[in-house]
Amino acid sequence: MKSLSLISCLIALTAANNAVSAFAPTTPPSKSFLIAPSAATNKEILTKKSSHAFFMSSGDEVETKKETTWDRITGPKLFKTVTNWNGIHSVPLVPLRIFTGLLMVHHGSEGGFGPANFGTPEFQGFMDYIMTPYFGFLPGSLEFWAAVHDYAEFFGGILFTIGFLTRPAALSLLITMSGAVYFHLSSTGLQGFPFGHVSNYSYDFEEPLLYALIFLMFWFNGAGPLSVDSVIYSQISQEEE
């Protein structure tokens, strides 16, 4: 009887234990399988990627430094257009502006040292052979327009040379050169341009046309370095460099 009672107790305890286990909350899986990678892990991954990118960029810089002058002449840069005329790219503007302005001064001082030398053979010849036959449509006195032409080329050439009020000077010179192109085209035509050959090896309209294109460029772009305009602009400009 005692043994049967002991067995009955064991059975009852086992059943109670199973009942408790059935209602107990299920133990969640280990956190090691559920949590996302820690911040330290992410930082380590980003560090590795950054290091890889750094070494790749460093390698690119090394390859860029190895570019030779011959590579620049024959490589892709042969076909590249400069979009910003600053630094070394602005150097050719200086002699182009100075010598163009100096060469223009004498065109406005025919017949004397200064412009508009009324009564001289040179000024009268300009009136008789250029102004009267080709610019008779201008309103008012033709002598007035001839004097304006001389003043524009004389003083405009000086201003253009030193780079002061360069854009207004370039515009006035562009107008006078456009008038010169019109005169030559009206008097001698295109002379077989572009394949025709002429006795003096250049078309009559060739020189004023080249001058006009130079003045057009400076009218759009300004004086460039080593000019009075650049000094003034550096003092009064509110723009951040």
Residue frames relative to the residue before (quaternion, step in Angstrom):
aa qw qx qy qz dx dy dz
M 1.0000 0.0000 0.0000 0.0000 0.00 0.00 0.00
K 0.6489 0.5170 -0.3223 0.4558 3.55 0.94 -0.82
S 0.6583 0.5063 -0.3195 0.4563 3.57 1.00 -0.82
L 0.6385 0.5150 -0.3333 0.4648 3.59 1.01 -0.75
S 0.6406 0.5197 -0.3294 0.4594 3.59 1.00 -0.75
L 0.6393 0.5275 -0.3184 0.4601 3.58 1.04 -0.82
I 0.6548 0.5047 -0.3111 0.4688 3.57 0.97 -0.88
S 0.6411 0.5284 -0.3244 0.4523 3.57 1.00 -0.88
C 0.6386 0.5251 -0.3228 0.4608 3.60 1.00 -0.75
L 0.6503 0.5204 -0.3138 0.4559 3.58 0.96 -0.88
I 0.6504 0.5135 -0.3180 0.4607 3.54 1.00 -0.89
A 0.6601 0.5199 -0.3057 0.4477 3.56 0.97 -0.90
L 0.6460 0.5124 -0.3135 0.4710 3.61 1.00 -0.80
T 0.6440 0.5233 -0.3241 0.4542 3.58 0.99 -0.87
A 0.6594 0.5080 -0.3064 0.4617 3.57 0.94 -0.92
A 0.6514 0.5182 -0.3177 0.4541 3.60 0.97 -0.82
N 0.6433 0.5287 -0.3099 0.4589 3.54 1.02 -0.87
N 0.6547 0.5061 -0.3144 0.4651 3.59 1.00 -0.84
A 0.6410 0.5307 -0.3276 0.4474 3.56 1.03 -0.80
V 0.6495 0.5092 -0.3159 0.4681 3.57 0.99 -0.85
S 0.6527 0.5238 -0.3133 0.4488 3.59 0.97 -0.87
A 0.6293 0.5576 -0.3393 0.4218 3.57 1.05 -0.75
F 0.7497 0.3813 -0.2139 0.4969 3.60 1.05 -0.77
A 0.5085 0.6495 -0.4274 0.3701 3.62 1.21 -0.11
P 0.5361 -0.6265 0.4456 0.3486 3.69 -1.03 0.67
T 0.5141 -0.6509 0.4722 0.2984 3.49 -1.08 0.85
T 0.4684 -0.6792 0.4893 0.2825 3.56 -0.91 0.89
P 0.4085 -0.7241 0.4875 0.2667 3.66 -0.64 1.02
P 0.6090 -0.5503 0.4125 0.3951 3.54 -1.21 0.53
S 0.6741 -0.5022 0.3623 0.4027 3.48 -1.23 0.42
K 0.5448 -0.6454 0.4366 0.3099 3.52 -0.96 0.90
S 0.5811 0.6108 -0.3750 0.3856 3.55 1.10 -0.58
F 0.7045 0.4428 -0.2778 0.4800 3.58 1.20 -0.43
L 0.7269 0.4568 -0.2409 0.4527 3.61 1.19 -0.39
I 0.6670 0.5299 -0.3326 0.4047 3.63 0.85 -0.80
A 0.5132 -0.6265 0.4915 0.3202 3.55 -1.20 0.67
P 0.6686 -0.4741 0.3606 0.4451 3.59 -1.24 0.31
S 0.5168 -0.6679 0.4471 0.2948 3.55 -0.93 0.86
A 0.6701 -0.4859 0.3760 0.4166 3.56 -1.33 0.29
A 0.6183 0.5451 -0.3465 0.4478 3.55 1.07 -0.73
T 0.6456 0.5157 -0.3237 0.4610 3.57 1.02 -0.82
N 0.6497 0.5130 -0.3169 0.4629 3.59 0.95 -0.88
K 0.6449 0.5254 -0.3177 0.4550 3.56 0.97 -0.84
E 0.6427 0.5226 -0.3219 0.4585 3.54 1.04 -0.81
I 0.6477 0.5150 -0.3199 0.4614 3.58 1.01 -0.84
L 0.6667 0.5023 -0.3019 0.4605 3.58 0.93 -0.93
T 0.6221 0.5446 -0.3358 0.4512 3.56 1.06 -0.76
K 0.6542 0.5099 -0.3115 0.4636 3.56 0.97 -0.87
K 0.6586 0.5030 -0.3130 0.4639 3.59 0.99 -0.87
S 0.6524 0.5181 -0.3176 0.4529 3.57 0.96 -0.88
S 0.6398 0.5226 -0.3230 0.4618 3.54 1.00 -0.84
H 0.6472 0.5180 -0.3187 0.4597 3.56 0.99 -0.84
A 0.6642 0.4974 -0.3004 0.4703 3.58 0.97 -0.92
F 0.6272 0.5451 -0.3381 0.4418 3.58 1.01 -0.80
F 0.6869 0.4730 -0.2955 0.4660 3.56 0.87 -0.94
M 0.6267 0.5250 -0.3475 0.4592 3.59 1.06 -0.65
S 0.6684 0.4848 -0.3027 0.4760 3.60 0.95 -0.90
S 0.6224 0.5320 -0.3452 0.4587 3.57 1.04 -0.72
G 0.6410 0.5206 -0.3206 0.4640 3.54 1.04 -0.76
D 0.6340 0.5223 -0.3305 0.4647 3.57 1.06 -0.77
E 0.6453 0.5166 -0.3266 0.4584 3.58 0.98 -0.82
V 0.6305 0.5281 -0.3351 0.4598 3.55 1.00 -0.77
E 0.6549 0.5020 -0.3148 0.4690 3.56 1.00 -0.84
T 0.6386 0.5267 -0.3290 0.4544 3.61 1.02 -0.76
K 0.6604 0.5101 -0.3079 0.4570 3.58 0.97 -0.82
K 0.6439 0.5350 -0.3255 0.4395 3.55 1.14 -0.52
E 0.4742 0.6799 -0.4455 0.3383 3.63 1.26 -0.16
T 0.2641 -0.7823 0.5500 0.1255 3.57 -0.80 1.03
T 0.6814 -0.4644 0.3681 0.4296 3.53 -1.34 0.14
W 0.6299 0.5335 -0.3304 0.4577 3.55 1.05 -0.77
D 0.6188 0.5344 -0.3383 0.4660 3.58 1.09 -0.70
R 0.6610 0.5075 -0.3123 0.4561 3.56 0.98 -0.79
I 0.6677 0.5045 -0.2987 0.4587 3.56 1.10 -0.73
T 0.7972 0.3121 -0.1333 0.4992 3.55 0.93 -0.91
G 0.6174 0.5797 -0.3440 0.4056 3.61 1.23 -0.30
P 0.8063 -0.2788 0.2004 0.4817 3.59 -1.24 -0.37
K 0.6157 0.5738 -0.3552 0.4069 3.61 1.09 -0.64
L 0.4761 0.6569 -0.4373 0.3880 3.58 1.29 -0.21
F 0.7593 0.3710 -0.1779 0.5041 3.57 1.09 -0.75
K 0.5246 0.6567 -0.4037 0.3613 3.61 1.28 -0.02
T 0.2739 -0.7462 0.5868 0.1544 3.57 -1.03 0.86
V 0.4166 -0.6947 0.5273 0.2565 3.56 -0.87 0.95
T 0.2002 -0.8098 0.5454 0.0821 3.57 -0.74 1.08
N 0.7609 0.2595 -0.1612 0.5724 3.59 1.22 -0.21
W 0.2020 -0.8147 0.5364 0.0881 3.56 -0.36 1.26
N 0.3634 0.6939 -0.5351 0.3164 3.55 0.48 1.23
G 0.7739 0.3389 -0.2370 0.4796 3.56 -1.26 0.28
I 0.8477 -0.1012 0.0983 0.5113 3.54 -0.98 -0.91
H 0.6297 0.5629 -0.3390 0.4143 3.57 1.11 -0.62
S 0.6618 0.5046 -0.3140 0.4569 3.60 1.18 -0.35
V 0.4517 0.7202 -0.4391 0.2906 3.61 1.23 -0.24
P 0.6865 0.4799 -0.3282 0.4368 3.69 0.78 -0.81
L 0.5597 0.6162 -0.3994 0.3840 3.61 1.15 -0.38
V 0.6212 0.5850 -0.3490 0.3874 3.59 1.04 -0.73
P 0.7279 0.3823 -0.2774 0.4970 3.68 0.61 -0.92
L 0.6008 0.5586 -0.3727 0.4338 3.60 1.06 -0.61
R 0.6871 0.4738 -0.2870 0.4702 3.59 0.91 -0.89
I 0.6865 0.5050 -0.2995 0.4289 3.58 0.83 -0.98
F 0.7365 0.4214 -0.2574 0.4623 3.60 0.71 -1.00
T 0.6002 0.5396 -0.3692 0.4607 3.59 1.09 -0.57
G 0.6626 0.5021 -0.3044 0.4649 3.58 0.97 -0.85
L 0.6701 0.4984 -0.3070 0.4563 3.58 0.93 -0.87
L 0.6614 0.4998 -0.3089 0.4662 3.58 1.00 -0.76
M 0.6472 0.5286 -0.3215 0.4454 3.57 1.17 -0.48
V 0.5566 0.6513 -0.3966 0.3298 3.62 1.08 -0.65
H 0.7075 0.4823 -0.2967 0.4229 3.59 0.77 -0.96
H 0.5706 0.5927 -0.3900 0.4135 3.60 1.18 -0.42
G 0.7214 0.4184 -0.2493 0.4923 3.57 1.17 -0.50
S 0.7119 0.4253 -0.2571 0.4962 3.60 1.23 0.12
E 0.2305 0.7844 -0.5421 0.1945 3.57 0.99 0.76
G 0.7813 0.2994 -0.2441 0.4903 3.55 -0.91 0.94
G 0.8119 -0.0307 0.0178 0.5827 3.61 1.19 0.07
F 0.7131 -0.4444 0.3180 0.4393 3.53 -1.31 -0.15
G 0.7832 0.2905 -0.1432 0.5307 3.56 0.89 -0.95
P 0.6712 -0.5042 0.3611 0.4060 3.55 -1.30 -0.09
A 0.8419 0.2446 -0.1558 0.4551 3.54 -1.43 0.23
N 0.1599 0.7997 -0.5559 0.1608 3.56 0.60 1.17
F 0.1820 -0.8233 0.5326 0.0732 3.54 0.27 1.32
G 0.8006 0.3131 -0.2347 0.4538 3.55 -1.10 0.78
T 0.5869 0.5614 -0.3889 0.4350 3.61 1.18 -0.23
P 0.6268 -0.5523 0.3815 0.3957 3.61 -1.13 0.52
E 0.6452 0.5333 -0.3308 0.4356 3.58 1.01 -0.77
F 0.6771 0.4744 -0.2980 0.4771 3.58 0.89 -0.88
Q 0.6599 0.5000 -0.3109 0.4668 3.59 0.97 -0.81
G 0.6254 0.5286 -0.3375 0.4643 3.58 1.05 -0.68
F 0.6189 0.5319 -0.3335 0.4721 3.55 1.08 -0.74
M 0.6490 0.5104 -0.3080 0.4726 3.55 1.06 -0.79
D 0.7338 0.4637 -0.2495 0.4292 3.59 0.78 -1.04
Y 0.8034 0.3380 -0.1566 0.4645 3.58 0.85 -0.91
I 0.7582 0.3278 -0.2029 0.5258 3.60 1.18 -0.31
M 0.7445 0.4260 -0.2540 0.4469 3.58 0.56 -1.13
T 0.7162 0.4780 -0.2787 0.4253 3.59 0.70 -1.05
P 0.7618 0.3840 -0.2551 0.4550 3.66 0.68 -0.91
Y 0.8012 0.3295 -0.1577 0.4739 3.63 1.00 -0.66
F 0.7785 0.2788 -0.1649 0.5375 3.61 1.17 -0.38
G 0.2663 0.7973 -0.4975 0.2143 3.55 1.16 0.60
F 0.5879 0.5964 -0.3629 0.4087 3.60 1.22 -0.34
L 0.5279 0.6380 -0.4217 0.3694 3.62 1.21 -0.27
P 0.4684 -0.6848 0.4718 0.2985 3.60 -0.96 0.77
G 0.7767 0.3426 -0.2469 0.4673 3.56 -1.16 0.57
S 0.7605 -0.3700 0.2880 0.4492 3.53 -1.35 -0.33
L 0.4341 -0.6932 0.5118 0.2628 3.56 -0.92 0.90
E 0.5793 0.5669 -0.3822 0.4437 3.60 1.12 -0.51
F 0.6073 0.5477 -0.3484 0.4581 3.57 1.08 -0.72
W 0.6921 0.4671 -0.2805 0.4734 3.60 0.86 -0.93
A 0.6126 0.5307 -0.3515 0.4685 3.59 1.08 -0.62
A 0.6488 0.5002 -0.3139 0.4799 3.59 1.03 -0.80
V 0.6203 0.5304 -0.3411 0.4663 3.61 1.00 -0.80
H 0.6244 0.5415 -0.3269 0.4583 3.57 1.00 -0.84
D 0.6894 0.4816 -0.2864 0.4591 3.59 0.86 -0.96
Y 0.6597 0.5034 -0.3128 0.4620 3.60 0.92 -0.87
A 0.6443 0.5306 -0.3259 0.4440 3.58 0.96 -0.85
E 0.7162 0.4408 -0.2665 0.4710 3.57 0.90 -0.88
F 0.6652 0.5031 -0.3161 0.4523 3.61 0.97 -0.76
F 0.7745 0.3322 -0.1895 0.5040 3.59 0.56 -1.14
G 0.6038 0.5467 -0.3569 0.4574 3.58 1.11 -0.59
G 0.6363 0.5238 -0.3241 0.4644 3.57 1.08 -0.74
I 0.6454 0.5145 -0.3180 0.4665 3.59 1.01 -0.79
L 0.6698 0.4904 -0.2973 0.4717 3.58 0.87 -0.96
F 0.6459 0.5243 -0.3151 0.4567 3.55 0.99 -0.84
T 0.6393 0.5477 -0.3232 0.4323 3.59 1.01 -0.81
I 0.7558 0.3644 -0.2081 0.5027 3.58 0.84 -0.94
G 0.4436 -0.7235 0.4374 0.2974 3.58 1.25 -0.11
F 0.4773 0.6333 -0.4626 0.3964 3.57 0.97 0.87
L 0.8021 -0.0179 -0.0704 0.5927 3.57 -0.68 1.15
T 0.0744 0.8718 -0.4806 0.0589 3.52 1.04 0.87
R 0.6737 0.5044 -0.3170 0.4373 3.57 0.87 -0.85
P 0.6700 0.4577 -0.3285 0.4834 3.68 0.81 -0.76
A 0.6378 0.5207 -0.3282 0.4629 3.59 1.00 -0.78
A 0.6608 0.5058 -0.3073 0.4616 3.57 0.93 -0.90
L 0.6474 0.5199 -0.3246 0.4530 3.58 0.99 -0.78
S 0.6605 0.4959 -0.3158 0.4670 3.61 0.92 -0.84
L 0.6697 0.4818 -0.2959 0.4814 3.58 1.00 -0.79
L 0.5984 0.5501 -0.3572 0.4602 3.58 1.09 -0.62
I 0.6506 0.5120 -0.3179 0.4621 3.59 1.00 -0.80
T 0.6729 0.4848 -0.3107 0.4643 3.60 0.88 -0.88
M 0.6655 0.4891 -0.3112 0.4702 3.60 0.98 -0.75
S 0.6020 0.5323 -0.3578 0.4756 3.57 1.10 -0.60
G 0.6271 0.5205 -0.3255 0.4794 3.57 1.09 -0.71
A 0.6442 0.5122 -0.3205 0.4689 3.59 1.02 -0.77
V 0.6236 0.5221 -0.3375 0.4740 3.60 1.01 -0.76
Y 0.6428 0.5182 -0.3175 0.4663 3.57 0.96 -0.88
F 0.6466 0.5261 -0.3249 0.4467 3.61 0.91 -0.87
H 0.7092 0.4584 -0.2806 0.4563 3.59 0.78 -0.98
L 0.6487 0.4990 -0.3306 0.4701 3.59 0.98 -0.71
S 0.6537 0.5100 -0.3127 0.4635 3.58 1.08 -0.69
S 0.7270 0.4443 -0.2442 0.4631 3.59 1.00 -0.80
T 0.8329 0.1594 -0.0614 0.5265 3.62 0.87 -0.86
G 0.4485 -0.7063 0.4517 0.3096 3.60 1.20 -0.12
L 0.7488 -0.4005 0.2948 0.4382 3.53 -1.30 -0.35
Q 0.2863 -0.8011 0.4844 0.2039 3.62 1.28 -0.25
G 0.7166 -0.4661 0.2544 0.4522 3.56 0.98 0.81
F 0.2805 0.7753 -0.5181 0.2276 3.59 1.23 0.29
P 0.6384 -0.2109 -0.7385 -0.0516 1.63 -1.92 1.65
F 0.6732 0.5263 -0.2976 0.4258 3.62 1.23 -0.16
G 0.5140 0.6645 -0.4179 0.3457 3.58 1.23 -0.12
H 0.2861 -0.7431 0.5819 0.1654 3.57 -1.17 0.65
V 0.1266 -0.7945 0.5927 0.0379 3.55 -0.92 0.97
S 0.6858 -0.5382 0.3112 0.3784 3.54 -1.23 0.52
N 0.7613 0.3548 -0.2137 0.4988 3.62 0.95 -0.74
Y 0.5407 -0.6903 0.3557 0.3234 3.59 1.29 0.50
S 0.7553 0.2254 -0.2051 0.5802 3.61 1.19 0.26
Y 0.5146 -0.6351 0.4774 0.3225 3.53 -1.08 0.74
D 0.5942 -0.5941 0.4011 0.3650 3.56 -1.09 0.65
F 0.7170 0.4340 -0.2581 0.4806 3.59 1.01 -0.74
E 0.4491 0.7381 -0.4229 0.2731 3.58 1.28 -0.22
E 0.7012 0.4828 -0.2787 0.4445 3.60 0.77 -1.02
P 0.7075 0.4302 -0.3051 0.4704 3.65 0.70 -0.88
L 0.6047 0.5521 -0.3685 0.4402 3.61 1.08 -0.56
L 0.6555 0.4958 -0.3123 0.4764 3.60 0.96 -0.83
Y 0.6190 0.5271 -0.3386 0.4737 3.58 1.01 -0.79
A 0.6617 0.5231 -0.3134 0.4361 3.58 0.87 -0.97
L 0.6608 0.5045 -0.3132 0.4592 3.59 0.95 -0.81
I 0.6221 0.5247 -0.3400 0.4712 3.60 1.06 -0.69
F 0.6793 0.4797 -0.2939 0.4713 3.58 0.88 -0.92
L 0.6028 0.5528 -0.3529 0.4545 3.58 1.08 -0.65
M 0.6544 0.5183 -0.3100 0.4550 3.57 0.96 -0.87
F 0.7042 0.4446 -0.2760 0.4798 3.61 0.88 -0.90
W 0.5765 0.5626 -0.3840 0.4514 3.59 1.13 -0.48
F 0.6931 0.4527 -0.2710 0.4912 3.58 1.01 -0.77
N 0.8082 0.3589 -0.1454 0.4437 3.60 0.78 -1.05
G 0.4961 -0.6554 0.4480 0.3517 3.61 1.10 -0.41
A 0.7578 -0.4574 0.2608 0.3854 3.53 -1.37 0.14
G 0.3671 -0.7036 0.5299 0.2989 3.58 0.93 -0.82
P 0.7361 -0.4241 0.2821 0.4457 3.61 -1.28 -0.14
L 0.7980 0.2823 -0.2348 0.4779 3.53 -1.38 0.24
S 0.5399 0.5796 -0.4167 0.4460 3.55 0.84 1.02
V 0.5992 -0.5566 0.4311 0.3812 3.54 -1.22 0.45
D 0.6174 0.5680 -0.3424 0.4231 3.57 1.00 -0.78
S 0.6648 0.5061 -0.3141 0.4508 3.59 0.93 -0.86
V 0.6301 0.5190 -0.3333 0.4717 3.61 1.08 -0.69
I 0.6615 0.5000 -0.3076 0.4667 3.58 0.91 -0.92
Y 0.6660 0.5130 -0.3148 0.4405 3.57 0.88 -0.91
S 0.6441 0.5294 -0.3279 0.4443 3.59 1.00 -0.78
Q 0.6865 0.4831 -0.2827 0.4642 3.60 1.16 -0.56
I 0.7900 0.3386 -0.1629 0.4845 3.59 0.98 -0.76
S 0.5352 0.6506 -0.4124 0.3467 3.60 1.18 -0.30
Q 0.2873 -0.7474 0.5801 0.1495 3.53 -1.12 0.81
E 0.5060 0.6595 -0.4175 0.3669 3.59 1.28 -0.08
E 0.4134 -0.6777 0.5507 0.2580 3.52 -1.14 0.68
E 0.4369 -0.6954 0.5052 0.2652 3.52 -0.92 0.95
